[in-house]
């Protein structure tokens, strides 16, 4: 179990992590979501005692990281695929980590096998692709057979097969009752792996909820319709107080989950339907909505106009009307331009 | 010593033996020190006949055989700097500190292992360069049994070890290998010898770590020598520099974010 309490990190004026309080529980995969620069990595580094918090506290099973004697046996972390000496072989990289925590040498070969790097165990890490480096980092995390695992953007640089592998690995680890804490900026990725969700934006906690609840609360449900008698259908629905919106290429959309009502109305008026499907906005869209709210909140401290050039706007989703999380970045870009 | 500390020492030994830079830096230190020492020993002993009486009085065959150390120590500096700063330049430091979050244990184990290795190599180098140098000097040679000679030869090994240790401390403070080498190399190769040879700055120059430390390799005092310390006093001054550098490195490591 990982407990954060009012965890704060300030770099001069800039607040990277702002009073984060949440708990990561065993037995499930907890997704740690936020765009690049939201403070995910900083939070993880503080968890490992690498960065010192400005305020607040983070404990692992009730203890500070530095108080743990052989930490690799309690918590394994993949922070950065490049956090290793390129001139050292994969085997020796893992061996020096194992030795420092009293982990037997035989375990090195085991984890190399688990991540599929046995064939290149004696090769220098600098010749590794990003995906292989990621696998080696994961091997390091698994080395001490820890009860808590933490992965910072683990699917970065992995091929589809590798992504599939890491997903199953994380689910498997959680199913064994371990605590799995994984960060990502890809909502679609989280939807497939995480059971619980912690969302942060600009260092602030935006949501701490189960994945199902998150989608239910944040997503828009609507009904998608296709009909050869589109105009008639629209009129009928309009008269029944169910406004339909044209969504292009012959598709109508009706807000809310009212497919039964629409089906009955169509039958009553002898209208042919080619499609009648209840839809739920993806996690991606739910996520955008959440961040749009957070941007409105942040707008109080800023008089600049909203900007859609940033991260959220770049995905081309209409769900974000304000500026999304990219606004902060765009604002800084503007400042930099003005200053330099 | 706790068992935890032994584990960290083992781990650091694995780290140091598994990178190529260890072999080539230490190998270069041996080859340059011995090779250049031999060359200068041959040249100087050939020159002996043309020296005047005063110069012959100050002739120090032991110190002459160590002449290659001026250049060989640069390889020792590179060794000391890389051992520590490699952790930072590669990003390994975060993995290392996640495995050993007790930063004192991490840094001092690393330094202990690297220093022990440097000591072995430096001692062997010092004895080889002495014997090779003396063999080249023929009738002018010194013997290990002569007064002060054994002290000078052991001192040569200690000097090179302390140079490496000092570099580790500096690298722990500065983190960047380029910055550390960019400061240490010109300092020991140029600045220190300039300060030590210009009469106006000599008083200060002789308290610099290398100037003070090199005193231990002298058996015969140079002409008009007014150095205010002896061979061991000089080594102690160098030791003080080393302690400051290493403690500085530790304090910064302890306080900084990794």
Interface residues (C-beta under 8 A of the other chain):
Chain A: X45 X48 X49 X50 X51 X52 X65 X66 X68 X69 X70 X71 X72 X77 X79 X80 X82 X83 X84 X85 X86 X87 X88 X89 X92 X95 X96 X97 X99 X100 X101 X102 X140
Chain B: X3 X4 X7 X8 X10 X11 X12 X14 X15 X18 X19 X20 X21 X86 X87 X90 X91 X92 X93 X94 X95 X96 X97 X98 X99 X100 X101 X102 X255 X257 X258
